[in-house]
């Protein structure tokens, strides 16, 4: 059975809400009325992870009557138990101890979203002991839930700016180690939630190898304990998944380019975040509870208004049919008994169909508003032309120079122009120097901050100084490795048919056959002895977890899950990243690195978020 990360995370959350007792009822519909009502106390990061899998109505089904932020003032509810879900920080430990000392709740069921460090646990124990309130703490548990499931096959560690942190040449070794450890811990949470110890594959050098080594060590240490979080999986016939780790420098252009499909457009242009969209007058949820979103979010934008119109026409037809069936007598002829019974049935059917019709109309209105908001931006910024130009460069290896320079000097935001220019830079291994100068001149003429462009240009030019990726894993080696990786990413796009390079590598790793693209990838098996590599399983794999260090995006996600759905036998891919970035988000991080390197105009013209 395919791994279902979202379902498993929801099962663990449900069990936690029922005071860590196993529930026989389904995760989405537990019976809360049999229990005393509860208070749920969370911090900001845990609000995010809960918001994508549970709604307020779902919380009520599990007996939660109030959900409160731990860092805001709260009133005493002395007769109710409280369930805490927070990150294991000293500040949160102090707040829990203060709540226990004040007797805010009848009992405290403390759940940390990931493994609690011993100093934090001792801090909590000492504070509650000092205030003589330790008896109120009924349980302290590590839940390993510290990631955000956006949908069944998509997750984020919600770790912002990891790309900047790992590529900053001025970063201290300790800072890089801290980021790497945080990513490894997040991936450990994913593995623990799935109950599967993955076989880890990655390229040598750079952040991917550092994260792989850190995760391998963490898993090995945990597996020494008996029983452990993976004991059940070890005793079953469950085939282990392969965890494929990549660094964002592996393929920069996918994170920058404009996308013409509905879901990436909504994310990029309208700032979709945590499956929630805020328009000037409305707020919408966009997730698997929305049938239109599920069916059409990967359609190219022009198909979306057509589908909205088709569904609106069908809705009007169904409403007219209901009205005709409940429209009363026939031209003045009185009903006999049979007619009355028949009309009563029609009325009952009409009443029963009203909720479904009302919901359909809400969905149609929602997507009409979203598509209208998108259309305004598409027209104002000529986004279709940006998409076409970038697609031709990346997928076909050609550039319409007239269109390129028209866009750089014409409509579109400064970020649009910058993303187009960087895409141009990444699409060709050696752009003509005169043409490159014209691109730079057009950007300056449009008063675009050059930091991101010049940063990528420098990284490409420095590659000539390095013949191969370094094998050591220090701060300097990461910078050197990034230089090589960016240019390798350009070469990836120059391959046959220009298929997304990430998809090719993942398919090769899942097949487990000799392949020059992945033959030199490292393999870490936390269940195997540390010494020697003989007998390590290299595939084939039916299931893979693909993780992008430094930020992922919806386009990349789609490119991975689509082939698996059509393959025989079917393959299942879960995609995750340190964060899910829009093109604007990522170009800002490139600009920040350019500024740190002393490139560009010094102060970014890009808007801050």
Secondary structure, DSSP 8 states (H G I E B T S, - for coil): ----HHHHHHHHHHHHHTTT---SS-TTS---TTS--EEEEE-HHHHHHHHTT--HHHHHHTTEEEEEETTS----EEEEEEEEEE---HHHHHHHHHHHHHT-EEEEEEEESS---HHHHHHHHHHHHHTT-GGGEEEEEE----SEEEETTEEE---TTHHHHHH-TT--HHHHHHHHHHHHHHHHHHHHHHT---EEEE-SSHHHHHHHHHHHHHHHHHHTSSS-TTHHHHTS-----EEEEEEGGGGSGGGTS---BHHHHHHHHH--BTTEEE-SS-EEE-STT-HHHHHHTTSBHHHHHHHHHHHHHHHHHHHHHHHHHTS-SBTTB---HHHHHHHHHHHHHHHHHHHHHHHHHHHHHHHHHHHHHHHHHHHHHTHHHHHHHHHIIIIIS---HHHHHHHHHSSS-HHHHHHHHHHHHHH-TT--HHHHHHHHHHHHHTT---HHHHHHHHHHHHGGG-SS--S--SHHHHHHHHHHHHHHHHHHHTSGGG--HHHHHHHHHHHTS--TTTTT-EEEETTS-SS--TT------SEEEEEEET-B-HHHHHHHHHHHHHSSS--EEEEEESSB--HHHHHHHHHHHHHHTT-TTSS--S---
